[in-house]
């Protein structure tokens, strides 16, 4: 089996440090730890205690380090400078496909998808009843809510605010607070992405967002921006600390108590399977069957009766033979 670690050997996603971001360094392995080496120092990190490793520009990683991270169930994300863009990611620690199949069931049925979308908005509007709201109404409420949150933090910190500005082709465009928001949100996306693939859900199957490979990541991250990245961005802008490391370190400190990852895992379970739902995450080698869902894999289903029927048809001349292919004639 290509997967080395057993499920009982892996630390639960909710118990891990959320993310480690590195750039311009060499990533290698030393026993059960990954080591990050640059010109200044060498840092050792236990692989199984990290949810995701974000590899920025100028990073080299060895096969041994990638294998250790994979065996430990740690996601590997290749990101742009400052972690603003996500280019690719490695496989998470989930064993089974049950959760992603249930997610696909929900997202492809309009009533179920609307129910999950309402539940997402209900987490952001705890004092409002959104049980009958349409998506248009929910989007309107969310837009009004975000404008109010931005204005409140601008008034609290004294930071000028003229609206959210983000350019996909230049994430660092805009004033200081907008740049900090973009950088902070990118780190938040990576932490949520690690939790999603670690649980075995799909980052692409979003309920509110759609059309992107990270649609569900955007859905989940939106639950926490008002609490994490927005206040931090305004606080740092008020202190004239506009470099990307400031908000990355501030988020790291906010995530360091371990409660954030547990919260993300709990919220994903509530959204997809309910507060008391249980999904079997064990790896299963099965084959789909239209009559009884699935059958066991790893065996030959050819029966003696079937083999006898084939031999009888061959003896009675019912089997056809194909001759050589005849090239098509060109039509002039």
Beta strands, then each sheet from edge to edge (+ up, - down):
strand 1: 17-22
strand 2: 26-30
strand 3: 33-37
strand 4: 42-46
strand 5: 50-55
strand 6: 60-61
strand 7: 75-79
strand 8: 86-89
strand 9: 286-289
strand 10: 293-296
sheet 1: 1+ 5+ 7+ 8-
sheet 2: 4+ 3- 2+ 6+
sheet 3: 9+ 10-
end
